[in-house]
């Protein structure tokens, strides 16, 4: 996957290279997983709006 997908549906969890939108409509590209646990995953992300 070269550009990633914008995740708007709630039927799956985000993964590496996805682009997710924040509540304030900022787009973030997920770079890597920092940690995982019982409540979910923590990602390192880069803001795509700052380009």
TARA-V589501 format. One record per pair of residues at least 12 apart in sequence whose ideal C-beta (glycine too) atoms are under 6 Angstrom apart, sorted by the first residue. I is the first residue (numbers start at 0). J is the second residue. D is the distance in Angstrom with one decimal. If there is no record, write none. Layout:
[[I:J:D] [I:J:D]]
//
This chain:
[[0:16:5.3] [3:16:4.3] [3:17:5.2] [3:18:4.6] [3:28:5.9] [4:17:5.6] [5:18:5.1] [6:19:5.3] [13:29:5.8] [15:29:5.6] [17:29:5.2] [25:46:6.0] [25:48:5.2] [26:47:4.1] [26:48:5.8] [27:44:4.1] [27:46:5.7] [28:45:5.1] [28:47:5.4] [29:42:4.6] [29:44:5.2] [30:43:4.6] [30:45:5.8] [31:43:4.9]]
//
